[in-house]
Amino acid sequence: MATFSQTNIKCKDVETVLAELKKYLPTGREIWLATRKEWFYNLPHDENLSEEKNITLVISKNLSKDWVEVEFDFQGNLYLYDEILRRISKNLETDILLAYYQSTSGDGRLAKFKNGQLELSFYEKSFYYKFHSDDSPPIDRLYLADNFGVMNSNIEMIKNAKVGEDSGLIEYDLINEFYKSGGWVPDLHGDLSNEDYLHVEQLK
């Protein structure tokens, strides 16, 4: 099972993004690490003996000069942070690009916020339902649940997708195309020796 989750905020400073997140999320400990550990505050281990199992936010600036990366734990709800991201986009007068992809289920979402407005939301959702008590196969499909704002996108592939119809467009190539269409440029990628990740504890 592989999950990709990266929200890019057009801002050159990690501390500015962190200050914005703190306005809307209760936070605790913070630690910089050379590797990304999205489970850092969720599980007890040698570096974190707490058993509170709080949420881990990972903030970094390893890929782009003009964008800060944030990895949220969406806790199964891909719309959970929409209002927070909308407000941050308004406060900083900037763009935010969100991409999520769960390769096992196929669930995925692309979203764009600009200056306090949600401009695009493209959400593919898996549906799994066993309605018989026998061994007959269940209903198992991946469909388009949301296509708000796609007519203004310059990605032809998502313009033609219809809500309710079977889908399955979101994958890594489309995510990269979506990021680039929003102005994101990976101009820092390549020097792994200088990577730093700020692990922020989000209190439940």
N, C-alpha and C positions, 0 to 999 in steps of 0.2 A: 504494500500500500504506500503510495507516494502522494503527498499533499504539497502544493505550491501556494504560497500566500505572500504577496508583496504589494504594499501600498507605497507609491512614490509621491512625495510631496515636493513641489517645486520650491525649494528653499535651500540656501547654501550653508545653513547652520543647524547642527543637531540640537543644540541647546534651545534654540528658538522653537523648534518642533516639540521638544520635551516640555517646555513651558506651556505650550498650547494644550498638549495632552493632559497635563496636570490640572488644567482648568475644569476638565470634564470627567476625569477618571481618578479614583482614589489610588494613590501609589505608595509604595513602601521603599524597600531597598533598591539600590542601583549598583551595578558592577560592570566594568569594562572587561571583556574577555577577547582573546585572539580568535576564538572559534564561536560559531553560532550554536547556542544550546537553547532551543525553544521550549524545553521542558524544565529549565533551570529552577524555577520557583514552584513548579507543579509537583515535583517528586523529591523526597528526602534523599540526599547523597552526601558524599564527603565535603563538598563545598557549600552545601545547603542542608543543615540538619533540621530545619523547620518541617513540621508535619502538617502545616496549614493548607498546603496544596493551592496556593494562589496562582494567578494567571501570569504568564511570562510575556512581556512585550519586548521585541528585539528591534533596536533602532541602530541604523548604521549609515555610513556615507562612503561606501566602498566602490560604487559603480559609476556615479555621475557627479560631475563638478557642481551641477545646478540643482540636484535633487537629493532628498534624504529618503532612505528606505525604511519602512516600518513593517514589521511582521506582527499582525494581530492574531490572537487566538479567538476565532469567531464563535467558538462554542456551539457549532452547529447552526448558527443563525447568520447568514451572509448579509443581512440588513442591519445587524446589531449596532454597528458604528456609523451608520449613514448620517445621522444628525450631527454627531461629533465631527465627522469629516466635512460636512457642509459648513459648519460654523468655523472650523479651522481655515477652510478655503476662503471664507468671507473675511475673517480676522486678518489673514496674511495677504489677502487680495491675490490669490494664486491658484494654480491648478493642482489637482490631486487625481492620480490614476490608480485604480485598485484592480488587482487581478487575483483570482483564486481558482485553483483547479485541483480536484480530487481524482486522480487517474483511475482508481479502482471503481468508484461509482459513476464517474463521468460528470458529477456535479461541478459547476463552474460559474464564475461571474466576472464580468468586466464592468467597471463603472468609472465615470469621469465627473468630477466636481470642478466648477470654475467660478471664482469670485462669489461663493455662497450659494451657487445653484447646482443642482444635479442635472447634468447635461445628457448623460447616457447611462443606461442600466440594461445590461444584457445578461440574462440568468438562465442557465440550463440546469434542470433539476431531474434527478432520477426518481422513478416511481416503481416501487416494488410491493406487490400485494398478492398474498396467497389467499384465495377465497374458497378453496375446496379443502375438505378434510382428508382427501385421498392424496396420492402421490403425483397428481397431475401438475404440470409446470405452472408457476405463478405468472402473473402479469409483470413484466419487467421491461421498462422503457425509459428512455431519456428524452425529455421534451423541453421546448422553449417556454419558460414561465414568465419572462419579462423581456420586452424589447423597446423600452422607453428611449426615445431620442435617436434611434439607429438611422433614421432617414437623413440626419445631419452628419453621419459618419462618412469618412472617405474610404472605409473598408467595405467593398462591394459584397463580400461574403456574408456579412451580418445584416446588410440592408434588406435582403430578400427573405430572411427567416421569419416565419409566422408563429405567433403565440399559439400554444397548444399542439403544434405539430412536432413530430419526432425530429430530434436534432442531434447534435454531437459535434459541433464546430470548434468548441474551445479545446485547445491543446497548446503546447509550448510555442509553436511557430506563430499561431494567431495571437498569443499573449505578447510576443515580441513585436509583432506588427502593430498591435494596439498601442503599446508603449511608444513606439516610434512615431505613430500617427499623432500622438499627443505631445510630441516635442521632446520626449525623453531620449537622451543620448548616453550610451554606456562608455563615456570617455575616460573613466578611471579604472576600468576592468583590466585585470591581467597581473598586477603585482600583489600576489597573495600574502607576501611578507608584511605588508603594511595594513592588513585588514584589522579592523577593530569593531566590536559589537557591544553596544550598551544594552545590558539586560535590566529591564525595569520590572519591578514587581507590581502587578495590578492587584489590589486587594479585592477579595470577593465580598 
